[in-house]
Amino acid sequence: MRIEISDEEREFRAEARDWLEAHVPKVHRRAYVRQHDTEWQRTLYDGGWAGINWPKEHGGRGLPPDQLLIWYEECARVHAPHWGCMATALMHAGPTLIVRGTEEQRAYHLPRILKGESVWCQGWSEPGAGSDLASLTTRGDIDGDHLVVNGSKIWTSSGHLADWQELLIRTDQNATKQKGISWVICDMHSPGIEVRAIPTMSGPFDSHFAQVFYNDVRIPLTNVVGGLNNGWDVAAATLGFERGTGFIPEQLHQVEVLEDLIKLALERHKRSGYSHLDEGDIMYRLATLRAEFAAIRALTYQSISRDRNGTPGSESSMIRLYFSETLQRLTRVAIDVLGPRMMELSDDRGWTYGYLRAFPATIAAGTSDIQRNIIGERILGLPRGPKPQ
Ligand SMILES: Cc1cc2nc3c(=O)[nH]c(=O)nc-3n(C[C@H](O)[C@H](O)[C@H](O)COP(=O)(O)OP(=O)(O)OC[C@H]3O[C@@H](n4cnc5c(N)ncnc54)[C@H](O)[C@@H]3O)c2cc1C
């Protein structure tokens, strides 16, 4: 891994910084409001900053990973808007179509994603299939040139806001579990789809999840990505993006959050001569977190600097695991720094909200147990754990 900074990178950073300073909204706009997220995406597109690492032929700028990282660093520095409900489209649906989609699928969907014209969600988990995803039962039966889909998906982030879905369905009832699955593009406005919001503990600021029901939903066979019954393989590529590069902006954002917390703790100490800094091991925990975020950043940079035809490998599980657990430690120490004052700070940007929102981080995109299994088996070469019953 090369760590010196070239003139070209310095110029690129200056260009990114200037543009962001001129365009980042001065007033905080809440993420996961469709209009906010899509408008910001359109602003990025108009400025030439959408999908900057996507290949030029697919509407991106074809920039290398080190420039992508510089871009993310600059976005974090000025607290640029979060991807919000554009996350699935940008983070893994678009990248999956680039590596596994047909020409027609790419030509239709990629420009719409980059322009913020279409919101995507992910329909993988089911009430009876989460960690053991291959036991999914939502089915697609071929009828002429369509699949007819029946079943239900759950924990669908932004399901109620989405136009399109990366949907995993069982299309061969007789094949072994992983073999009979297809990755299809589902139009969320199709007849037969019902979307029900699921409330969460992070409360009134969040309308994050939905359960989606499919009742004879017709999806053209041309919407299958990567070949019929080959969805498990395509899903592996999607997961690589989701667990690896997809979380970089969030990681960098949390580095800024930690620095804000350190500043806050120091200010409170200066003002009153006393703060929770004096208590227990808070200073030690803040210092450890700073070191841990530096380690995560190094791990991420090393991971994306490896050439694997643009698809991250199993080490994305290490990054995902380490990041999500560190995030929970960060939000926990924030609560300890603030003490009872945290109760006053319950808005959609506050520490309390961050604390509540960090709980699911060790579940989303595969639980910590599952990430540990992957690390054990695929990176450390340990024997496979017992198969679920
Ligand atoms: C914030 C958030 C966003 C999400 N967004 C989406 C989305 O957009 N689309 C989507 O499809 N899904 C989404 N999910 C669902 C998520 O992928 C699942 O919750 C996750 O895969 C776990 O599945 P489960 O909830 O069914 O738990 P289960 O798989 O039932 O697991 C229950 C417990 O058993 C443990 N366990 C299970 N199997 C093993 C094993 N083999 N070894 C060791 N321990 C095991 C787990 O670690 C967990 O502690 C989201 C979840 C969250 C929290």
PDBQT file of the ligand as one rigid body, heavy atoms in Angstrom, charges set to zero:
ROOT
HETATM    1  C1  LIG A 401     -30.454  -1.640  10.591  1.00  0.00    +0.000 C 
HETATM    2  C2  LIG A 401     -30.780  -2.856   9.802  1.00  0.00    +0.000 A 
HETATM    3  C3  LIG A 401     -31.006  -2.739   8.451  1.00  0.00    +0.000 A 
HETATM    4  C4  LIG A 401     -31.344  -3.870   7.706  1.00  0.00    +0.000 A 
HETATM    5  N1  LIG A 401     -31.654  -3.696   6.398  1.00  0.00    +0.000 NA
HETATM    6  C5  LIG A 401     -32.015  -4.765   5.680  1.00  0.00    +0.000 A 
HETATM    7  C6  LIG A 401     -32.406  -4.595   4.325  1.00  0.00    +0.000 A 
HETATM    8  O1  LIG A 401     -32.455  -3.477   3.804  1.00  0.00    +0.000 OA
HETATM    9  N2  LIG A 401     -32.757  -5.680   3.635  1.00  0.00    +0.000 N 
HETATM   10  C7  LIG A 401     -32.753  -6.947   4.176  1.00  0.00    +0.000 A 
HETATM   11  O2  LIG A 401     -33.048  -7.882   3.462  1.00  0.00    +0.000 OA
HETATM   12  N3  LIG A 401     -32.419  -7.131   5.462  1.00  0.00    +0.000 NA
HETATM   13  C8  LIG A 401     -32.058  -6.075   6.230  1.00  0.00    +0.000 A 
HETATM   14  N4  LIG A 401     -31.742  -6.247   7.549  1.00  0.00    +0.000 N 
HETATM   15  C9  LIG A 401     -31.867  -7.574   8.142  1.00  0.00    +0.000 C 
HETATM   16  C10 LIG A 401     -30.546  -8.203   8.526  1.00  0.00    +0.000 C 
HETATM   17  O3  LIG A 401     -29.812  -8.592   7.383  1.00  0.00    +0.000 OA
HETATM   18  C11 LIG A 401     -30.860  -9.406   9.426  1.00  0.00    +0.000 C 
HETATM   19  O4  LIG A 401     -31.479  -8.903  10.588  1.00  0.00    +0.000 OA
HETATM   20  C12 LIG A 401     -29.618 -10.170   9.790  1.00  0.00    +0.000 C 
HETATM   21  O5  LIG A 401     -29.094 -10.835   8.676  1.00  0.00    +0.000 OA
HETATM   22  C13 LIG A 401     -29.906 -11.188  10.904  1.00  0.00    +0.000 C 
HETATM   23  O6  LIG A 401     -30.974 -12.000  10.590  1.00  0.00    +0.000 OA
HETATM   24  P1  LIG A 401     -32.180 -12.208  11.630  1.00  0.00    +0.000 P 
HETATM   25  O7  LIG A 401     -32.628 -10.874  12.115  1.00  0.00    +0.000 OA
HETATM   26  O8  LIG A 401     -33.176 -13.092  10.991  1.00  0.00    +0.000 OA
HETATM   27  O9  LIG A 401     -31.510 -12.949  12.897  1.00  0.00    +0.000 OA
HETATM   28  P2  LIG A 401     -31.171 -14.498  12.990  1.00  0.00    +0.000 P 
HETATM   29  O10 LIG A 401     -30.477 -14.951  11.779  1.00  0.00    +0.000 OA
HETATM   30  O11 LIG A 401     -32.419 -15.222  13.386  1.00  0.00    +0.000 OA
HETATM   31  O12 LIG A 401     -30.127 -14.506  14.185  1.00  0.00    +0.000 OA
HETATM   32  C14 LIG A 401     -30.544 -14.502  15.567  1.00  0.00    +0.000 C 
HETATM   33  C15 LIG A 401     -29.275 -14.635  16.410  1.00  0.00    +0.000 C 
HETATM   34  O13 LIG A 401     -28.625 -15.905  16.147  1.00  0.00    +0.000 OA
HETATM   35  C16 LIG A 401     -27.260 -15.698  15.758  1.00  0.00    +0.000 C 
HETATM   36  N5  LIG A 401     -26.894 -16.681  14.728  1.00  0.00    +0.000 N 
HETATM   37  C17 LIG A 401     -27.647 -17.040  13.670  1.00  0.00    +0.000 A 
HETATM   38  N6  LIG A 401     -26.970 -17.951  12.919  1.00  0.00    +0.000 NA
HETATM   39  C18 LIG A 401     -25.767 -18.130  13.500  1.00  0.00    +0.000 A 
HETATM   40  C19 LIG A 401     -24.612 -18.918  13.191  1.00  0.00    +0.000 A 
HETATM   41  N7  LIG A 401     -24.573 -19.709  12.111  1.00  0.00    +0.000 N 
HETATM   42  N8  LIG A 401     -23.543 -18.860  14.027  1.00  0.00    +0.000 NA
HETATM   43  C20 LIG A 401     -23.568 -18.063  15.131  1.00  0.00    +0.000 A 
HETATM   44  N9  LIG A 401     -24.643 -17.276  15.468  1.00  0.00    +0.000 NA
HETATM   45  C21 LIG A 401     -25.727 -17.325  14.671  1.00  0.00    +0.000 A 
HETATM   46  C22 LIG A 401     -27.224 -14.275  15.198  1.00  0.00    +0.000 C 
HETATM   47  O14 LIG A 401     -25.924 -13.717  15.275  1.00  0.00    +0.000 OA
HETATM   48  C23 LIG A 401     -28.226 -13.550  16.103  1.00  0.00    +0.000 C 
HETATM   49  O15 LIG A 401     -27.593 -13.160  17.286  1.00  0.00    +0.000 OA
HETATM   50  C24 LIG A 401     -31.427  -5.156   8.319  1.00  0.00    +0.000 A 
HETATM   51  C25 LIG A 401     -31.175  -5.269   9.689  1.00  0.00    +0.000 A 
HETATM   52  C26 LIG A 401     -30.883  -4.148  10.425  1.00  0.00    +0.000 A 
HETATM   53  C27 LIG A 401     -30.652  -4.309  11.892  1.00  0.00    +0.000 C 
ENDROOT
TORSDOF 0
